Amino acid sequence: MQTEKLGLNKWATLAKNFLGSDFFNELIENDKETSSHYPADVYHTPKEVIVLINLPGQKNIEKIKWLIVDNNKLKITGTNTSFFPNHLKILTERPAGKVAKEINLGAEVTPIANQTKYYRGILELHFLKK
């Protein structure tokens, strides 16, 4: 009854008709399953492309997979797990769940990183330019 007084039923009906009945469900599910909240920087030198990606709180960096796509894009996938999965969550602002991000490198590179480093929550990848 409270929603009728506020006119929310009309609003919900209009939104459902305009956006489709599954729009909000898909939006929420996609946010849970895939996160691109990890900022990245790309730098060029005459011979290299250097990528820095913020991946704070990663317990096991080996679970993060990366792949060069089309010689000029970096695709990163993995899972960011909770530190306390069996505890009651009061506040959760840090991204959790599957990590998926595609980064345009701005140049063609070799598919194997020349140098990799993970330090203080930042993954650093160096690729040689082709």
N, C-alpha and C positions, 0 to 999 in steps of 0.2 A: 504494500500500500504506500509506503514511503516513497518508492521510486515513481509512482504515479503522480504524487503531489509535486515532485521536482521536475516532472516532464521527461524523465530519463527513458521511459518506455518508447516515446516517440523518437527520441534521439537514437536509441539502440536500434529501432526498426529502420530508420533512415540510413544509419551506418551500415547495417546488415544488407540492405537493398543496394546501396551504392558500392560497397567494398566486397560484398560476398560473405556468405555465412562462415567461411573458414579463415577469413583474413586474419583476425586477431589470434586465433589458435595457431595458425602457421607462423605468425610473427613471434609469438611466445616460444614455440617449439624451436624455431630456427635460432633464436637467441640462446636457448639452452644448449643446443647441439653444436653450434659453430660460433666461434668468437673471433673477431678481427680487431679486438681492442688493444692489440700489442703494437705500439708505435715503432716505426722503423726509419732509419736514415740510410741513404745510398750515396757513396762518394766515389769519384773517379780520379784515378791517377793516370799518367800516360800508359801504364801497363796493366793496371788492376781496376777491379770494381770491388769496393769494400761495403759490406752491409752490416749495420748494427740493428739488432732487434731486441726490444725490452721484453724479457721473459721472466719477470720476478717470481720468486717463490717456487721455482721448478725444483722438485726433489731429485729427479733423475733426468738430467739433460739428454741422456742417451735415448730417451723415449721420444724426443723431438726429431722428426724426420724432415729432411729437406731434399728438394729435387729441382734441377734446372729444367724449365719447360720452354720449348721453342728457342733455345739458345739465349734468350734475353729476359726470362722471368724466373723468379725464385718462388717455389711453392713450399710452404711450411705446414706440417700437420703434426698433431700430437694431442696429449691430454694433460690438462692442468687439474690435478686432484686436490681434494680438500685435505688439510693437515689433520683435521679432527672429524672424520666422517661419521663417527658414532655419537657425537655430541649435539646438543640442541643448538641450532643456529639462531642467534639473536640479530646479528647484522652481517650481511655478506655483500661487500662492495667489490671485492677482487673477482675478476673473471674466473670462472671454473667451468670445467667440461672440456669438450673438444676444441682444440686450437686449429684454426685454418686461416691462412693468409697467403695471398699472392702479391708479389712485389715486382714491379717493372724495374729492371736494372738499367735501362737506358743504353745498353750496349750488349753485343754478343759476347758470351764468356764460355770458357771451358766448363764441362759438366762436373768437374771435381774441384772442390775447394783447395786452394793452395795453402791456406792457413785457417784454422778454426780456434776459437777461444770462447770460454764462458766464464765471465768474471763479474761478480756483484750484480747478477740478474740480467746481464747483457750478453747476448750471443753475437759474436763477431765472426764474420765469414769473409774471406778474401778469395776472389776468383780472378784468374788471368784472362785478359781480353783476348779475343781471337783476332 
